[in-house]
Amino acid sequence: MTEKALFQKAKKTSHGVVKVHSRPKCDFCSREAVVDGKTHFGPWANMCLDHFLSFGVGLGLGKGQYLMIEE
């Protein structure tokens, strides 16, 4: 899945997109996070695309939000 495809999926989900001034770093690596979401482990984390695909539970209310940069 690409970041563009993830954004399109997030737009279709209730509460799946949140606007931010800047994106934080991924809690698992040093790359830019694209999702703030719940993990399979339980806690929430800021995740890059790769780590979201590996550990994220999804997008939407109670799952996670795509971090869209506000322009």
C-alpha positions as CSV (number, residue, x, y, z in Angstrom):
1,M,0.0,0.0,0.0
2,T,1.2,3.5,-0.8
3,E,0.8,6.6,1.4
4,K,-1.7,8.0,-1.3
5,A,-3.8,4.8,-1.0
6,L,-3.7,5.0,2.8
7,F,-4.9,8.6,2.6
8,Q,-7.8,7.7,0.3
9,K,-8.8,4.9,2.6
10,A,-8.6,7.3,5.6
11,K,-10.9,9.9,3.9
12,K,-13.6,7.2,3.6
13,T,-13.4,6.4,7.4
14,S,-15.1,8.4,10.1
15,H,-12.5,10.3,12.0
16,G,-9.7,8.8,9.8
17,V,-7.9,12.0,9.0
18,V,-6.5,14.7,11.3
19,K,-4.7,17.9,10.2
20,V,-1.3,18.7,11.8
21,H,1.2,21.4,11.3
22,S,4.1,18.9,11.2
23,R,4.4,15.2,11.5
24,P,6.3,13.6,14.4
25,K,8.8,10.9,14.0
26,C,7.8,7.2,14.0
27,D,8.0,5.7,17.4
28,F,9.7,2.6,15.9
29,C,12.2,4.3,13.7
30,S,13.4,7.8,12.7
31,R,11.2,8.2,9.6
32,E,8.3,10.6,9.4
33,A,5.1,9.2,10.9
34,V,1.9,9.2,8.7
35,V,-0.5,7.6,11.3
36,D,-1.2,8.1,15.0
37,G,-2.9,4.8,15.8
38,K,-3.4,1.8,18.0
39,T,-1.0,-1.1,17.7
40,H,-1.6,-4.9,17.9
41,F,0.4,-4.6,21.2
42,G,-2.3,-2.3,22.7
43,P,-0.6,1.1,23.1
44,W,-1.0,3.8,20.5
45,A,2.0,5.0,18.5
46,N,3.1,7.4,15.8
47,M,4.0,5.2,12.9
48,C,5.6,5.5,9.5
49,L,3.8,3.6,6.6
50,D,5.8,0.4,7.0
51,H,5.3,0.2,10.7
52,F,1.6,1.0,10.4
53,L,1.2,-1.8,7.9
54,S,3.1,-4.2,10.3
55,F,1.6,-3.1,13.7
56,G,-1.4,-0.9,13.1
57,V,-5.0,-2.1,13.7
58,G,-6.6,0.2,11.2
59,L,-8.0,3.7,10.7
60,G,-11.0,5.4,12.2
61,L,-12.6,6.1,15.6
62,G,-10.7,4.1,18.2
63,K,-8.2,2.7,15.7
64,G,-6.1,5.5,14.2
65,Q,-5.8,8.7,12.2
66,Y,-3.9,9.6,9.1
67,L,-1.7,12.7,9.8
68,M,-2.4,15.2,7.0
69,I,-0.1,18.2,6.9
70,E,-2.1,21.4,7.1
71,E,-1.1,23.9,4.4
